[in-house]
C-alpha cells in the first residue's frame, strides 16, 4: 500500500513490544541493552569522581593570588562594614528617633483626640452652633 509521494526511510519501522510480550519475556529488545546501560553508568560515575577532584584543585587556585595581590591589602574607604552588636552591648535606654511622617501621624492623632474631647464638652465652634 502506498504512503504518498515520498518513500519511507530504508531503516524500516520501529517495533514496539506489546504488554503481553513484555510479561511473557519474549520482547524483541536487544540483549546488549543491559550491558550498554551498565557501561554508561560506570562512565558517568568515573566522570563525577574526576569532576570532584578538579573542583578541589580549583578551590586551591582561588585562594592563591597572583603577583603582589596576596601581599598588598587595599581597603575600600567607601565600603561600609556591618556593625555587629551583641545583645549585651545594646543600650536599652536609647530610643530611636521617629521619621517625619511618623511624627506627623502621631501629632495628627493627638490633635484629633483633643478636638473630639472638646467637641463632647461643647467648647468648639461647631458644637456651639448645634
Secondary structure, 3 states (H helix, E strand, C coil): CCCCCCCCCCCCCCCCCCHHHHHHCCCCCCCCHHHHHHHHHHHHHHHHHHHHHHHHHHHHHHHCCCCCCCCCCCCCCCCCCCCCCCHHHCCCCCCCCCCHHHHHHHHHHHHHHHHHHHHHHCCCHHHHHC
